Every structure is written in structure tokens, then in C-alpha cells.
Amino acid sequence: MIESKVKGGFMSNCIYTAPVYKLEELNNPAIKVGRPQQEQFIADYYNEEELNNLFIELTAKNCNQRCSSCYIDFPMSKNVKDFISIDKIKEALNDTKFENLYCIYLTGAEPMTHPDFNTILRLCLKRCNVCICTNASFLNEKKIRFLKKVEEEGVNQIFFKLSLCHYNELDSDKVKYRGNYRQTIYALKTLSRYNFNSVLSIQNSYNLNESEILEQFNLIFKEQEIINTDIQITVSYPSFDDSNFSKPSCKTDCMHGRILCQNGIYACPFLANDYRGRAGSSFKDYSKNITAETDFCATCSKNNNYMFAIG
């Protein structure tokens, strides 16, 4: 298991170990899987300790799929032209040049629909590692082979974050979109062959036992001959219920990141383009303090871990 520890700031007494598992560990029956205990805090707000994760929303509403589990309120049309400009991304990278960025996340509805996606990817790779958060529908072998060539142009790495909702194909596709399960497994297998590191995020909509999830995906990976041991599996609980809201947890996306949108800076991808999460107009003057007051904040608190960053 990969230990992700966060210390300092108003959470100086907190050390949190994130439940992230490598594929090689799934063969070990001694692994004990369980959700971490919720810590108690005296603060009512999140204070960004350091900007390590920069999320860039390439598009707010343009996606080629309509997953029922998605938090985005989509319009009827799939052909939405709301892409962020390259100039805005260049400005953000310049304004954060003294920040200790670990990773830039290309996200949004479906980031790979952006017409200048390849140019943006190359631009961000010059700064640090890049994680592509995608529904996997664009990841055929030709595209993956091209992305490997792009990665090899420099020293930084490309990661991929894909998601499923169940180890069973039919149950997962009910929550995602028809064909998502097969496409995601195919993408993981192909990415593995090209030595890409991937994160498989399980949105545990069925409230399954985590050990069961890991055991079943272990069998699936063996069956599909997915042998890259750098695949990580994370399990989250998408429960948007503010009735049981607890105070900030040890490790949330807004503590170590901000998202750049076309119209400003926001606390996290959940609150992109939401006035409750607005942190400023640019990285020249953005706020590092965010009040935790939404049902999305409650979800992050319950999961007690990053919902978007890969740790």
C-alpha cells in the first residue's frame, strides 16, 4: 500500500494514510482493507497548505458521454463549445512558476474533446507530470502510442485516471455509460503494454466491501493479463449528503490544489464554476482559504482522502 502522509498548517497533528493499492499487493491475502477513522478538527474551513496539484478544466460541459454518476449538470446537446483558451493556461503556468507543483490534471467534462488537447498536454509536460482524467473513450491503441511518443519528448510523465463503478460489467455500465467497462479494461491493458502508470478509481455506488472490490479486480487483471504493477486502485464513496457533514479531514483536494476554469480559479473540481468555491480571477491574487459548506465538501470529508488528485 502507498502511504500518503500530510502534515503541517492547522492540521499539524494529523497524519493520514490513504487507501491506495498497487496491483502487486492485491495478491497478498494479508492485506487488511478498511476505511480510515475520521479525525476531529477545530477549524471550520480548509486552508491551502501548498499548491501541489493544479487542475485545469479544459471544458465544463463538452463530453461525448452522459454518465448517470457524473456530478456535472449537462445540457441536452453534447456539442458544447466552452473550451478554455491556451493563453489562459499559459498565464496560469506563468503565475504559478514559483509554486511547488507535483502534477497538473487535465480534467473537465471530457478533456480529450478539446481541439488543442495535444498542444496543451505538451505545454503542461514542460512544467511537471500530467494526469489525464478521462472516460477512456478516446484511448485506442493509436492514441496511446502517440501519447507515449509525446511523453518521451521530455523528462516528465503522463498518468491516466480512469473510473468504474463495479467489477461487474453490467452493474458498472448502469451507472456509467454502455460500453464504458469494456473500454476502460481495454484502455488499462493497452496503457500497461506501453508502460504508462494508471489509476483506476472505483466510485463505490453499490457500497461494496473494499476487500471484495480489490479481490475481484485482481482476478480480472489476471484474466486480461494486465501485468503492470504500477496500476493503482482507489475506492471512493459518492454520497452527496450534507446531513452528516463533519469538519475538514486530513487530506482534501482544496488543501493542496486549485482548479483553473475559463472564468476563474476555484477550490476543487467539484466546485468548478460554483460561486461557493470561487477563489479568485487568476493565480496572481487567488484565495488560499475556502469555507467548507457544500454537500460536495461533506463527501470529501466522509471519504477522508483526495477525490481527484492521485496522492
DRENDO-1510 file (C-alpha; in Angstrom, 1 decimal, always signed):
<recs>
REC; n; res; u; v; w
REC; 1; MET; +0.0; +0.0; +0.0 .
REC; 2; ILE; +1.2; +3.5; -0.8 .
REC; 3; GLU; +1.3; +5.7; +2.2 .
REC; 4; SER; +0.3; +9.3; +1.5 .
REC; 5; LYS; +1.0; +11.5; +4.6 .
REC; 6; VAL; +0.0; +15.1; +5.0 .
REC; 7; LYS; +1.4; +17.2; +7.8 .
REC; 8; GLY; +1.7; +20.9; +8.7 .
REC; 9; GLY; -0.5; +24.0; +8.9 .
REC; 10; PHE; -3.6; +23.8; +11.0 .
REC; 11; MET; -3.5; +20.0; +10.6 .
REC; 12; SER; -0.1; +19.6; +12.2 .
REC; 13; ASN; -1.2; +16.8; +14.4 .
REC; 14; CYS; -2.7; +14.8; +11.6 .
REC; 15; ILE; -1.1; +12.0; +9.6 .
REC; 16; TYR; -3.3; +10.2; +7.2 .
REC; 17; THR; -2.6; +7.0; +5.3 .
REC; 18; ALA; -4.6; +6.9; +2.1 .
REC; 19; PRO; -6.2; +3.6; +1.0 .
REC; 20; VAL; -4.3; +3.3; -2.4 .
REC; 21; TYR; -3.2; -0.1; -3.5 .
REC; 22; LYS; -0.8; -1.3; -6.1 .
REC; 23; LEU; -1.7; -4.2; -8.3 .
REC; 24; GLU; +1.1; -6.3; -7.0 .
REC; 25; GLU; -0.3; -6.1; -3.5 .
REC; 26; LEU; -3.7; -7.5; -4.5 .
REC; 27; ASN; -2.2; -11.0; -4.5 .
REC; 28; ASN; -1.3; -10.6; -0.8 .
REC; 29; PRO; -4.2; -12.1; +1.3 .
REC; 30; ALA; -2.7; -10.5; +4.4 .
REC; 31; ILE; -3.7; -7.0; +3.2 .
REC; 32; LYS; -6.3; -5.5; +5.6 .
REC; 33; VAL; -8.6; -3.2; +3.8 .
REC; 34; GLY; -10.7; -0.7; +5.7 .
REC; 35; ARG; -11.7; +2.9; +5.7 .
REC; 36; PRO; -9.6; +5.2; +7.9 .
REC; 37; GLN; -11.1; +6.7; +11.0 .
REC; 38; GLN; -12.4; +10.3; +10.8 .
REC; 39; GLU; -10.3; +12.8; +12.6 .
REC; 40; GLN; -11.7; +15.7; +14.6 .
REC; 41; PHE; -10.6; +19.3; +13.9 .
REC; 42; ILE; -11.3; +22.7; +15.4 .
REC; 43; ALA; -11.3; +24.6; +12.1 .
REC; 44; ASP; -14.4; +25.3; +10.0 .
REC; 45; TYR; -12.6; +26.0; +6.8 .
REC; 46; TYR; -9.9; +24.5; +4.6 .
REC; 47; ASN; -6.6; +26.3; +4.4 .
REC; 48; GLU; -4.4; +25.6; +1.4 .
REC; 49; GLU; -1.1; +24.5; +2.8 .
REC; 50; GLU; +0.8; +24.4; -0.6 .
REC; 51; LEU; -0.2; +24.4; -4.2 .
REC; 52; ASN; +1.0; +21.0; -5.3 .
REC; 53; ASN; -1.9; +20.0; -7.7 .
REC; 54; LEU; -3.1; +22.2; -10.5 .
REC; 55; PHE; -6.3; +21.1; -12.1 .
REC; 56; ILE; -7.2; +22.6; -15.5 .
REC; 57; GLU; -10.8; +22.3; -16.7 .
REC; 58; LEU; -10.4; +22.1; -20.4 .
REC; 59; THR; -14.1; +22.1; -20.9 .
REC; 60; ALA; -17.0; +22.5; -18.4 .
REC; 61; LYS; -19.8; +20.8; -20.4 .
REC; 62; ASN; -18.4; +19.2; -23.5 .
REC; 63; CYS; -18.5; +15.4; -23.2 .
REC; 64; ASN; -19.2; +12.6; -25.6 .
REC; 65; GLN; -21.0; +10.6; -22.9 .
REC; 66; ARG; -23.7; +11.1; -20.2 .
REC; 67; CYS; -22.8; +9.0; -17.1 .
REC; 68; SER; -25.5; +9.0; -14.6 .
REC; 69; SER; -22.9; +9.1; -11.8 .
REC; 70; CYS; -21.4; +12.4; -13.1 .
REC; 71; TYR; -21.6; +15.5; -10.8 .
REC; 72; ILE; -21.8; +17.8; -13.8 .
REC; 73; ASP; -25.2; +19.2; -14.8 .
REC; 74; PHE; -25.0; +18.7; -18.6 .
REC; 75; PRO; -27.1; +20.5; -21.3 .
REC; 76; MET; -29.1; +18.4; -23.7 .
REC; 77; SER; -26.6; +18.9; -26.5 .
REC; 78; LYS; -23.2; +17.1; -26.5 .
REC; 79; ASN; -21.8; +19.7; -28.9 .
REC; 80; VAL; -20.9; +22.4; -26.4 .
REC; 81; LYS; -18.1; +24.9; -27.3 .
REC; 82; ASP; -16.8; +26.1; -24.0 .
REC; 83; PHE; -13.1; +25.2; -24.2 .
REC; 84; ILE; -10.6; +27.1; -22.2 .
REC; 85; SER; -8.1; +29.1; -24.2 .
REC; 86; ILE; -4.4; +28.2; -24.4 .
REC; 87; ASP; -3.5; +31.8; -23.5 .
REC; 88; LYS; -5.3; +31.4; -20.1 .
REC; 89; ILE; -3.4; +28.2; -19.4 .
REC; 90; LYS; -0.1; +29.9; -20.3 .
REC; 91; GLU; -0.9; +32.7; -17.9 .
REC; 92; ALA; -1.7; +30.3; -15.1 .
REC; 93; LEU; +1.5; +28.4; -15.6 .
REC; 94; ASN; +3.5; +31.6; -15.5 .
REC; 95; ASP; +1.7; +32.9; -12.4 .
REC; 96; THR; +2.4; +29.6; -10.6 .
REC; 97; LYS; +6.1; +29.3; -11.7 .
REC; 98; PHE; +7.3; +29.6; -8.1 .
REC; 99; GLU; +4.8; +27.1; -6.7 .
REC; 100; ASN; +5.9; +23.5; -5.9 .
REC; 101; LEU; +3.6; +21.7; -8.4 .
REC; 102; TYR; +3.8; +17.9; -8.4 .
REC; 103; CYS; +1.2; +17.3; -11.1 .
REC; 104; ILE; -1.1; +19.1; -13.5 .
REC; 105; TYR; -4.5; +17.4; -14.0 .
REC; 106; LEU; -6.3; +17.8; -17.4 .
REC; 107; THR; -9.9; +17.4; -16.4 .
REC; 108; GLY; -13.3; +18.8; -17.2 .
REC; 109; ALA; -16.3; +17.1; -18.7 .
REC; 110; GLU; -14.1; +15.1; -21.1 .
REC; 111; PRO; -10.7; +16.9; -21.5 .
REC; 112; MET; -9.7; +15.0; -24.6 .
REC; 113; THR; -12.5; +16.7; -26.6 .
REC; 114; HIS; -10.6; +19.9; -26.5 .
REC; 115; PRO; -9.4; +20.7; -30.1 .
REC; 116; ASP; -6.0; +21.8; -28.8 .
REC; 117; PHE; -5.6; +18.9; -26.4 .
REC; 118; ASN; -2.2; +17.7; -27.7 .
REC; 119; THR; -0.7; +21.3; -27.6 .
REC; 120; ILE; -2.0; +21.8; -24.1 .
REC; 121; LEU; -0.5; +18.4; -23.0 .
REC; 122; ARG; +2.9; +19.3; -24.3 .
REC; 123; LEU; +2.8; +22.7; -22.7 .
REC; 124; CYS; +1.9; +21.3; -19.3 .
REC; 125; LEU; +4.5; +18.5; -19.6 .
REC; 126; LYS; +7.2; +21.1; -19.8 .
REC; 127; ARG; +6.3; +22.1; -16.2 .
REC; 128; CYS; +5.7; +18.8; -14.4 .
REC; 129; ASN; +4.0; +15.5; -14.5 .
REC; 130; VAL; +0.5; +15.4; -16.1 .
REC; 131; CYS; -2.5; +13.3; -15.2 .
REC; 132; ILE; -5.3; +12.9; -17.8 .
REC; 133; CYS; -8.7; +12.3; -16.2 .
REC; 134; THR; -10.8; +10.7; -18.9 .
REC; 135; ASN; -13.7; +8.4; -19.5 .
REC; 136; ALA; -11.4; +6.3; -21.7 .
REC; 137; SER; -13.5; +6.5; -24.8 .
REC; 138; PHE; -10.7; +8.2; -26.8 .
REC; 139; LEU; -8.0; +5.8; -25.6 .
REC; 140; ASN; -7.4; +3.4; -28.6 .
REC; 141; GLU; -4.0; +2.0; -29.3 .
REC; 142; LYS; -3.2; +4.6; -32.0 .
REC; 143; LYS; -3.8; +7.4; -29.5 .
REC; 144; ILE; -2.0; +5.7; -26.7 .
REC; 145; ARG; +1.0; +5.1; -28.9 .
REC; 146; PHE; +1.0; +8.8; -29.9 .
REC; 147; LEU; +0.8; +9.8; -26.2 .
REC; 148; LYS; +3.8; +7.7; -25.4 .
REC; 149; LYS; +5.8; +9.5; -28.1 .
REC; 150; VAL; +4.8; +12.8; -26.6 .
REC; 151; GLU; +5.9; +11.6; -23.1 .
REC; 152; GLU; +9.3; +10.6; -24.5 .
REC; 153; GLU; +9.9; +14.1; -25.8 .
REC; 154; GLY; +10.7; +15.3; -22.3 .
REC; 155; VAL; +11.5; +14.1; -18.7 .
REC; 156; ASN; +8.1; +14.3; -17.1 .
REC; 157; GLN; +5.5; +11.6; -17.0 .
REC; 158; ILE; +1.9; +11.2; -18.2 .
REC; 159; PHE; -0.5; +9.4; -15.9 .
REC; 160; PHE; -4.1; +8.4; -16.5 .
REC; 161; LYS; -7.0; +8.3; -14.2 .
REC; 162; LEU; -10.0; +6.1; -15.3 .
REC; 163; SER; -13.0; +5.1; -13.3 .
REC; 164; LEU; -15.5; +2.3; -12.9 .
REC; 165; CYS; -18.4; +1.7; -10.5 .
REC; 166; HIS; -18.3; -2.1; -10.1 .
REC; 167; TYR; -16.3; -5.1; -11.0 .
REC; 168; ASN; -19.3; -6.5; -12.9 .
REC; 169; GLU; -19.7; -5.1; -16.4 .
REC; 170; LEU; -23.5; -4.7; -16.4 .
REC; 171; ASP; -23.6; -3.1; -12.9 .
REC; 172; SER; -20.8; -0.6; -13.8 .
REC; 173; ASP; -22.3; +0.4; -17.1 .
REC; 174; LYS; -25.7; +1.1; -15.5 .
REC; 175; VAL; -24.0; +3.9; -13.5 .
REC; 176; LYS; -21.5; +5.0; -16.2 .
REC; 177; TYR; -22.3; +4.5; -19.9 .
REC; 178; ARG; -22.9; +1.5; -22.0 .
REC; 179; GLY; -19.6; +0.1; -23.1 .
REC; 180; ASN; -17.6; +2.0; -20.5 .
REC; 181; TYR; -16.5; -1.1; -18.6 .
REC; 182; ARG; -15.0; -2.9; -21.7 .
REC; 183; GLN; -13.4; +0.3; -23.0 .
REC; 184; THR; -11.8; +1.0; -19.6 .
REC; 185; ILE; -10.4; -2.5; -19.2 .
REC; 186; TYR; -9.1; -2.4; -22.7 .
REC; 187; ALA; -7.5; +1.0; -22.0 .
REC; 188; LEU; -5.9; -0.2; -18.8 .
REC; 189; LYS; -4.4; -3.2; -20.7 .
REC; 190; THR; -3.1; -1.1; -23.6 .
REC; 191; LEU; -1.7; +1.6; -21.3 .
REC; 192; SER; +0.0; -1.2; -19.3 .
REC; 193; ARG; +1.7; -2.5; -22.5 .
REC; 194; TYR; +3.1; +0.9; -23.2 .
REC; 195; ASN; +4.3; +1.3; -19.6 .
REC; 196; PHE; +2.0; +4.1; -18.6 .
REC; 197; ASN; +1.1; +4.4; -15.0 .
REC; 198; SER; -2.7; +4.4; -14.4 .
REC; 199; VAL; -5.1; +5.0; -11.5 .
REC; 200; LEU; -8.4; +3.1; -11.5 .
REC; 201; SER; -10.9; +5.0; -9.4 .
REC; 202; ILE; -13.8; +2.9; -8.2 .
REC; 203; GLN; -16.8; +5.0; -7.5 .
REC; 204; ASN; -18.4; +2.7; -5.0 .
REC; 205; SER; -22.1; +3.5; -5.8 .
REC; 206; TYR; -23.1; +0.0; -4.7 .
REC; 207; ASN; -21.5; +0.3; -1.3 .
REC; 208; LEU; -19.5; -2.9; -1.8 .
REC; 209; ASN; -16.9; -4.2; +0.6 .
REC; 210; GLU; -13.5; -2.8; -0.4 .
REC; 211; SER; -11.7; -6.2; +0.0 .
REC; 212; GLU; -14.3; -7.7; -2.3 .
REC; 213; ILE; -13.6; -5.0; -4.9 .
REC; 214; LEU; -9.9; -5.5; -4.8 .
REC; 215; GLU; -10.1; -9.3; -4.9 .
REC; 216; GLN; -12.4; -9.2; -8.0 .
REC; 217; PHE; -10.3; -6.7; -9.9 .
REC; 218; ASN; -7.3; -8.8; -9.1 .
REC; 219; LEU; -9.0; -11.7; -10.9 .
REC; 220; ILE; -10.0; -9.5; -13.8 .
REC; 221; PHE; -6.4; -8.2; -14.2 .
REC; 222; LYS; -5.0; -11.7; -14.2 .
REC; 223; GLU; -7.6; -12.8; -16.8 .
REC; 224; GLN; -6.8; -9.8; -19.0 .
REC; 225; GLU; -3.1; -10.3; -18.5 .
REC; 226; ILE; -2.7; -6.7; -17.2 .
REC; 227; ILE; +0.8; -7.1; -15.6 .
REC; 228; ASN; +1.9; -3.5; -15.0 .
REC; 229; THR; +2.3; -3.3; -11.2 .
REC; 230; ASP; +2.1; +0.5; -11.2 .
REC; 231; ILE; -1.7; +0.4; -11.6 .
REC; 232; GLN; -3.3; +1.9; -8.5 .
REC; 233; ILE; -6.8; +1.3; -7.3 .
REC; 234; THR; -8.7; +3.8; -5.1 .
REC; 235; VAL; -12.1; +3.4; -3.7 .
REC; 236; SER; -14.4; +6.4; -3.0 .
REC; 237; TYR; -17.9; +6.7; -1.7 .
REC; 238; PRO; -20.0; +9.1; -3.8 .
REC; 239; SER; -22.5; +10.1; -1.1 .
REC; 240; PHE; -23.6; +13.7; -1.6 .
REC; 241; ASP; -25.4; +14.1; +1.7 .
REC; 242; ASP; -24.8; +17.2; +3.8 .
REC; 243; SER; -26.9; +16.0; +6.7 .
REC; 244; ASN; -23.9; +14.2; +8.2 .
REC; 245; PHE; -21.3; +16.8; +7.4 .
REC; 246; SER; -18.2; +16.7; +9.6 .
REC; 247; LYS; -15.3; +19.1; +9.8 .
REC; 248; PRO; -12.4; +19.0; +7.3 .
REC; 249; SER; -10.5; +15.8; +7.0 .
REC; 250; CYS; -6.7; +15.4; +6.9 .
REC; 251; LYS; -6.5; +15.3; +3.1 .
REC; 252; THR; -8.7; +17.1; +0.6 .
REC; 253; ASP; -8.1; +18.4; -2.9 .
REC; 254; CYS; -8.6; +22.0; -1.8 .
REC; 255; MET; -5.8; +21.7; +0.8 .
REC; 256; HIS; -3.2; +21.2; -1.9 .
REC; 257; GLY; -4.7; +22.3; -5.1 .
REC; 258; ARG; -6.9; +24.7; -7.1 .
REC; 259; ILE; -8.7; +24.3; -10.4 .
REC; 260; LEU; -8.3; +26.7; -13.3 .
REC; 261; CYS; -11.5; +27.4; -15.3 .
REC; 262; GLN; -12.2; +29.7; -18.2 .
REC; 263; ASN; -13.8; +32.2; -15.8 .
REC; 264; GLY; -11.5; +32.0; -12.8 .
REC; 265; ILE; -9.9; +29.9; -10.0 .
REC; 266; TYR; -12.0; +27.6; -7.8 .
REC; 267; ALA; -11.3; +25.4; -4.8 .
REC; 268; CYS; -11.7; +22.0; -6.4 .
REC; 269; PRO; -13.2; +20.3; -9.5 .
REC; 270; PHE; -16.5; +19.6; -7.6 .
REC; 271; LEU; -16.9; +23.4; -7.1 .
REC; 272; ALA; -15.7; +24.5; -10.6 .
REC; 273; ASN; -17.8; +27.4; -11.8 .
REC; 274; ASP; -19.7; +27.4; -8.5 .
REC; 275; TYR; -19.7; +30.7; -6.6 .
REC; 276; ARG; -19.3; +28.9; -3.3 .
REC; 277; GLY; -15.9; +27.6; -4.4 .
REC; 278; ARG; -14.6; +30.7; -6.2 .
REC; 279; ALA; -11.0; +31.6; -5.1 .
REC; 280; GLY; -10.2; +34.5; -7.4 .
REC; 281; SER; -9.9; +35.6; -11.0 .
REC; 282; SER; -6.3; +34.4; -11.5 .
REC; 283; PHE; -3.4; +32.9; -9.7 .
REC; 284; LYS; -2.0; +36.4; -9.1 .
REC; 285; ASP; -4.4; +37.0; -6.3 .
REC; 286; TYR; -6.3; +33.8; -5.5 .
REC; 287; SER; -7.5; +33.0; -2.0 .
REC; 288; LYS; -6.0; +30.1; +0.0 .
REC; 289; ASN; -8.9; +29.9; +2.4 .
REC; 290; ILE; -12.1; +28.1; +1.4 .
REC; 291; THR; -15.2; +27.6; +3.6 .
REC; 292; ALA; -16.4; +24.0; +3.6 .
REC; 293; GLU; -20.2; +24.5; +3.3 .
REC; 294; THR; -21.5; +22.3; +0.5 .
REC; 295; ASP; -22.6; +18.7; +0.1 .
REC; 296; PHE; -19.6; +18.1; -2.0 .
REC; 297; CYS; -17.4; +19.2; +0.9 .
REC; 298; ALA; -19.3; +16.7; +3.1 .
REC; 299; THR; -18.5; +13.9; +0.5 .
REC; 300; CYS; -14.8; +14.7; +0.6 .
REC; 301; SER; -14.9; +14.8; +4.4 .
REC; 302; LYS; -16.5; +11.4; +4.5 .
REC; 303; ASN; -14.1; +9.9; +2.1 .
REC; 304; ASN; -11.2; +11.4; +4.1 .
REC; 305; ASN; -9.0; +11.4; +1.1 .
REC; 306; TYR; -8.4; +13.1; -2.2 .
REC; 307; MET; -11.3; +12.7; -4.6 .
REC; 308; PHE; -9.5; +13.9; -7.7 .
REC; 309; ALA; -5.7; +14.0; -7.0 .
REC; 310; ILE; -3.8; +10.8; -7.1 .
REC; 311; GLY; -1.9; +11.3; -3.9 .
</recs>
